[in-house]
Amino acid sequence: MKAEVCEYCAGDNLERIKSILESKGHEVEVTGCIGLCAKYGCGRINVKIGEKEISVESLEEFKRTVEAL
């Protein structure tokens, strides 16, 4: 499934986020902005996987959320 990652919100965690998503079989697309920071706040890890929106505050929380999908 396609996963869209906000490059700005991912920040220093971008490569780790991509790795987590790719390890789960997702096709990762990194874009400048996916529009979730207006909805959930900037500075969070904001990712769209298909129709699902993920917005979390930490890399550990992101890992747990992706594992639960």
PEHUZI-V986089 format. One record per residue. N is the residue number from 1. RES is the residue in one letter. SS is DSSP state (2 for helix, 1 for strand, 0 for the rest). PHI is phi in radians with two decimals (NA if undefined). Layout:
# PEHUZI-V986089
n:N res:RES ss:SS phi:PHI
n:N res:RES ss:SS phi:PHI
This chain:
# PEHUZI-V986089
n:1 res:M ss:0 phi:NA
n:2 res:K ss:1 phi:-1.34
n:3 res:A ss:1 phi:-2.11
n:4 res:E ss:1 phi:-1.82
n:5 res:V ss:1 phi:-2.06
n:6 res:C ss:1 phi:-1.37
n:7 res:E ss:2 phi:-1.04
n:8 res:Y ss:2 phi:-1.22
n:9 res:C ss:2 phi:-1.23
n:10 res:A ss:2 phi:-1.21
n:11 res:G ss:2 phi:0.92
n:12 res:D ss:2 phi:-1.17
n:13 res:N ss:2 phi:-1.55
n:14 res:L ss:2 phi:-0.93
n:15 res:E ss:2 phi:-1.12
n:16 res:R ss:2 phi:-1.18
n:17 res:I ss:2 phi:-1.10
n:18 res:K ss:2 phi:-1.02
n:19 res:S ss:2 phi:-1.09
n:20 res:I ss:2 phi:-1.06
n:21 res:L ss:2 phi:-1.15
n:22 res:E ss:2 phi:-1.13
n:23 res:S ss:2 phi:-1.16
n:24 res:K ss:0 phi:-1.65
n:25 res:G ss:0 phi:1.53
n:26 res:H ss:0 phi:-1.50
n:27 res:E ss:1 phi:-1.49
n:28 res:V ss:1 phi:-1.68
n:29 res:E ss:1 phi:-2.12
n:30 res:V ss:1 phi:-1.73
n:31 res:T ss:1 phi:-2.23
n:32 res:G ss:0 phi:-1.06
n:33 res:C ss:0 phi:-2.74
n:34 res:I ss:0 phi:-1.94
n:35 res:G ss:0 phi:1.51
n:36 res:L ss:2 phi:-1.38
n:37 res:C ss:2 phi:-1.19
n:38 res:A ss:2 phi:-1.26
n:39 res:K ss:2 phi:-1.57
n:40 res:Y ss:2 phi:-1.93
n:41 res:G ss:0 phi:1.87
n:42 res:C ss:0 phi:-1.37
n:43 res:G ss:0 phi:1.67
n:44 res:R ss:0 phi:-1.64
n:45 res:I ss:1 phi:-1.50
n:46 res:N ss:1 phi:-2.00
n:47 res:V ss:1 phi:-2.46
n:48 res:K ss:1 phi:-1.92
n:49 res:I ss:1 phi:-2.13
n:50 res:G ss:0 phi:1.05
n:51 res:E ss:0 phi:-1.60
n:52 res:K ss:1 phi:-1.44
n:53 res:E ss:1 phi:-1.97
n:54 res:I ss:1 phi:-2.02
n:55 res:S ss:1 phi:-2.46
n:56 res:V ss:1 phi:-2.31
n:57 res:E ss:0 phi:-1.65
n:58 res:S ss:0 phi:-2.43
n:59 res:L ss:2 phi:-1.14
n:60 res:E ss:2 phi:-1.09
n:61 res:E ss:2 phi:-1.12
n:62 res:F ss:2 phi:-1.09
n:63 res:K ss:2 phi:-1.00
n:64 res:R ss:2 phi:-1.09
n:65 res:T ss:2 phi:-1.15
n:66 res:V ss:2 phi:-1.15
n:67 res:E ss:2 phi:-1.06
n:68 res:A ss:2 phi:-1.37
n:69 res:L ss:0 phi:-1.27
